């Protein structure tokens, strides 16, 4: 029972931290694909966003 309470508190603190970051103008949380946008290499090969973009480009 104590482990459940501790896990709820930890997830609650994480949610509050993310909310405070948004409140004070840090911008939205980046996903793993968005975080790699600043790297020299391209996105991960199995990124769902990359597959979606590639299928849209193939249709044109």
C-alpha positions in Angstrom: 0.0 0.0 0.0 2.8 2.4 0.8 4.5 1.8 -2.6 1.3 2.8 -4.3 1.1 6.1 -2.3 4.8 6.8 -3.1 4.2 6.2 -6.8 1.2 8.5 -6.9 3.1 11.2 -5.1 6.0 10.9 -7.5 3.8 11.1 -10.6 1.9 14.0 -9.0 5.1 15.9 -8.5 6.1 15.3 -12.1 2.8 16.6 -13.4 3.1 19.7 -11.2 6.6 20.3 -12.4 5.4 20.1 -16.1 2.5 22.4 -15.3 4.8 24.9 -13.6 7.1 24.8 -16.6 4.3 25.6 -18.9 3.0 28.4 -16.6 6.3 30.1 -16.5 6.8 30.1 -20.2 9.2 27.2 -20.8 7.2 26.0 -23.8 5.5 22.6 -24.3 7.2 19.4 -23.4 9.0 17.9 -26.4 8.4 14.4 -27.5 11.3 12.1 -28.3 11.0 12.9 -32.0 10.8 16.6 -31.3 13.9 16.5 -29.0 16.0 15.1 -31.9 15.0 17.9 -34.2 18.0 19.9 -33.0 20.5 17.2 -33.6 22.7 16.9 -36.7 21.4 13.5 -37.7 17.8 12.9 -38.9 15.0 11.5 -36.8 14.9 7.9 -35.7 14.0 5.5 -38.5 11.1 4.0 -36.7 9.6 7.3 -35.6 5.8 7.3 -36.3 5.9 11.0 -37.3 8.6 10.3 -39.8 6.7 7.4 -41.4 3.6 9.7 -41.6 5.5 12.5 -43.3 7.2 10.0 -45.7 3.8 8.6 -46.7 2.4 12.1 -47.3 5.4 13.0 -49.5 5.0 9.7 -51.5 1.4 10.6 -52.3 2.4 13.9 -53.9 
